[in-house]
């Protein structure tokens, strides 16, 4: 599989999840293991341009497919506009859910589900924040969407397509 633009060959048992392959085999620990049941969104990554829950995806199912994790969201160590907005709006507390929130938010923008704060809340509802930073997350997304509309946002929004 290709992860963050690099090819990786792994010999895995068929039951290994994408989450475990990323964290345990490739050392990409930015993708978090939250509930391990597909309920919290902490493990959200982009696979072939779609956001998916890595804990619910078998690694063998994404062989020969591009996977983007939080580490590869923007090349060269730059911050993605969503990451900058999260920092500016204090859209995290403990930070555990932040990688999944950022990955979902980047996909949400690319999917065009940012017409209002209510729409953002609805489409981000699969990503839980135990610290309840939801108002700050929505404010951060609204800022990025406003900057993109003004043409002032820099960097890629993400290559995610519709669906999850």
WODA-V647405 format. One record per backbone hydrogen bond with DSSP energy under -1.0 kcal/mol. CO is the residue of the C=O (numbers start at 1). NH is the residue of the N-H. E is the energy in kcal/mol with one decimal. If there is no record, write none. Layout:
{{CO | NH | E} {CO | NH | E}}
This chain:
{{1 | 8 | -2.6} {2 | 67 | -3.0} {3 | 6 | -1.9} {6 | 3 | -2.9} {13 | 16 | -1.8} {16 | 59 | -2.6} {17 | 21 | -2.3} {18 | 22 | -2.7} {19 | 23 | -2.6} {20 | 24 | -2.5} {21 | 26 | -1.6} {22 | 28 | -2.7} {27 | 29 | -1.3} {40 | 128 | -2.8} {41 | 44 | -1.6} {42 | 32 | -1.4} {43 | 54 | -1.5} {45 | 52 | -2.9} {46 | 68 | -3.1} {47 | 50 | -1.6} {49 | 161 | -6.7} {50 | 47 | -3.4} {52 | 45 | -2.2} {53 | 56 | -1.4} {54 | 19 | -1.9} {57 | 18 | -3.6} {58 | 61 | -1.1} {59 | 62 | -1.5} {60 | 63 | -1.1} {62 | 65 | -1.5} {65 | 2 | -1.7} {66 | 48 | -3.1} {67 | 4 | -3.2} {68 | 46 | -2.5} {69 | 72 | -1.2} {75 | 78 | -1.2} {80 | 84 | -2.4} {81 | 85 | -2.3} {82 | 86 | -2.5} {83 | 87 | -2.0} {84 | 88 | -2.6} {85 | 89 | -2.2} {86 | 91 | -2.5} {97 | 101 | -2.4} {98 | 102 | -3.0} {99 | 103 | -2.4} {100 | 104 | -2.3} {101 | 105 | -2.8} {102 | 106 | -2.7} {103 | 107 | -1.8} {104 | 108 | -2.9} {105 | 109 | -2.1} {106 | 110 | -1.8} {107 | 111 | -2.5} {108 | 113 | -2.1} {116 | 120 | -2.3} {117 | 121 | -2.6} {118 | 122 | -2.4} {119 | 123 | -2.6} {120 | 124 | -1.9} {122 | 125 | -1.0} {124 | 127 | -2.2} {129 | 132 | -1.6} {133 | 137 | -2.1} {134 | 138 | -2.6} {135 | 139 | -2.2} {136 | 140 | -2.4} {137 | 141 | -2.3} {138 | 142 | -2.7} {139 | 143 | -2.0} {140 | 144 | -2.1} {141 | 145 | -2.7} {142 | 146 | -2.3} {143 | 147 | -2.6} {144 | 148 | -2.6} {145 | 149 | -2.2} {146 | 150 | -1.6} {147 | 152 | -2.4}}
